[in-house]
Amino acid sequence: CAASARLRRALRRELAHARIAFGGAGVIAYVTATSIVVVACHAATFVVACLAVGVPASPPQLVAVALLTVLAGSVPLGIGGWGPRETVAAWAFAMLGLGAADGVAASTAFGVLATIAVLPGAAVLAASARRPRAVRVALPAERPETGVAFRQESSA
């Protein structure tokens, strides 16, 4: 079929582009595996948030809602996923018959947990911003007024 041949060609082309961008199949596999682990950790954190606020749902339901909510948090609206994440959580919880309020509560708890998790990095960033930095002044290769060339040393 012509459509399936076009699809196969398109997939091969995109995979070739991905290999170029990532530097090979090994890197693609590594990035994919790492991404799966990160998403699983975010989903687990959401399940913990659900349990913390007392959501009466089964683990498979919580995992399904967690994956939807984590996906919604990646939408580049709002700050740190706040807004889209709570909206999708309210909708998903309502669709499961668990109540939109529980969804918003669980999503808010997840947001608080995620914010707490990044606070050490924020502290390091703030501390490094206060520390004075050494300034290097590069000498020009040649001084126009004298015509004397200077050898620049590499900053290794």
C-alpha positions in Angstrom: 0.0 0.0 0.0 1.3 3.4 -0.9 0.2 5.0 2.3 2.1 2.5 4.5 5.2 2.9 2.3 5.1 6.7 2.8 4.6 6.2 6.5 7.7 3.8 6.7 9.8 6.3 4.7 8.7 9.1 7.0 9.5 7.1 10.1 12.9 6.2 8.8 13.6 9.8 7.9 12.6 11.0 11.4 14.6 8.3 13.1 17.6 9.4 11.0 17.1 12.9 12.1 16.9 11.8 15.7 20.1 9.8 15.3 21.8 12.9 14.0 20.4 15.1 16.8 21.2 12.7 19.6 24.4 11.3 18.2 23.4 7.7 17.7 21.0 4.9 18.7 22.7 4.4 22.1 22.1 7.9 23.2 18.5 7.7 22.0 18.0 4.6 24.1 19.6 6.3 27.1 17.5 9.4 26.8 14.4 7.4 26.4 15.1 5.2 29.4 16.0 8.2 31.5 12.8 10.0 30.5 10.7 6.9 31.4 12.3 6.8 34.8 11.7 10.5 35.4 8.0 10.3 34.3 7.6 7.2 36.6 9.1 9.2 39.5 6.7 12.1 38.9 3.8 9.7 38.6 4.8 8.0 41.9 5.0 11.4 43.6 1.5 12.2 42.4 0.3 8.9 43.8 1.9 9.8 47.1 0.2 13.2 47.0 -3.2 11.4 46.3 -2.6 9.1 49.3 -1.6 12.1 51.4 -4.9 13.9 50.8 -6.9 10.7 51.2 -8.1 10.0 47.7 -10.2 6.8 47.8 -9.1 5.2 44.6 -7.3 2.1 43.5 -3.6 2.2 42.5 -4.3 1.6 38.8 -6.7 4.5 38.8 -4.2 6.7 40.6 -1.5 5.8 38.1 -3.7 6.6 35.1 -4.7 10.0 36.6 -1.1 10.7 37.6 0.2 10.1 34.0 -2.5 12.5 32.6 -1.8 15.1 35.3 2.0 14.9 34.8 1.4 15.3 31.0 -0.8 18.3 31.6 1.9 19.9 33.9 4.3 19.8 30.9 2.1 22.2 28.9 3.9 25.5 28.8 1.1 27.6 30.3 1.4 29.0 33.8 4.5 28.6 36.0 5.8 25.2 37.0 2.7 23.4 35.6 0.4 25.2 38.0 -3.0 25.7 36.3 -3.2 23.1 33.5 -2.2 20.3 36.0 -5.0 21.2 38.4 -7.5 21.5 35.6 -6.7 18.1 34.2 -6.6 16.6 37.6 -10.1 18.0 38.4 -11.5 16.7 35.1 -9.9 13.2 35.4 -11.0 12.8 39.0 -14.5 13.8 38.1 -14.5 11.4 35.2 -13.6 8.6 37.6 -16.3 9.6 40.0 -13.8 10.7 42.7 -14.8 14.3 42.7 -13.0 17.3 41.2 -12.2 18.7 44.6 -10.1 15.6 45.4 -8.3 16.1 42.0 -7.4 19.7 42.8 -6.3 18.8 46.3 -4.1 16.0 45.0 -2.7 18.1 42.3 -2.0 21.0 44.6 -0.2 18.6 47.0 1.8 17.3 44.1 2.8 20.9 43.2 3.8 21.6 46.8 5.9 18.4 46.9 7.6 19.2 43.6 8.3 22.8 44.8 9.9 21.4 48.0 12.0 19.1 45.9 13.6 21.9 43.9 14.3 24.2 46.9 17.8 22.9 47.5 18.7 23.7 43.9 17.2 27.2 44.3 19.3 27.7 47.4 22.5 26.7 45.6 21.5 29.1 42.7 20.9 31.9 45.1 24.2 31.3 46.9 26.2 31.2 43.7 24.5 34.4 42.5 25.8 36.3 45.6 29.4 35.0 45.3 31.7 37.5 43.4 33.0 36.1 40.2 36.6 36.6 39.0 36.7 38.7 35.9 39.2 37.9 33.2 40.4 40.6 30.9 41.6 39.4 27.5 44.5 41.3 26.0 44.1 42.4 22.5 46.2 40.5 19.9 47.8 43.8 18.9 48.0 47.2 20.4 47.1 49.7 17.7 49.2 52.6 19.2 52.4 50.6 19.2 51.9 47.9 16.6 53.3 45.3 19.0 51.6 42.0 18.9 50.9 40.1 22.1 50.7 36.4 22.4 47.4 35.4 24.0 47.5 32.5 26.4 44.8 30.0 26.3 42.6 29.9 29.4 42.7 26.2 30.1 
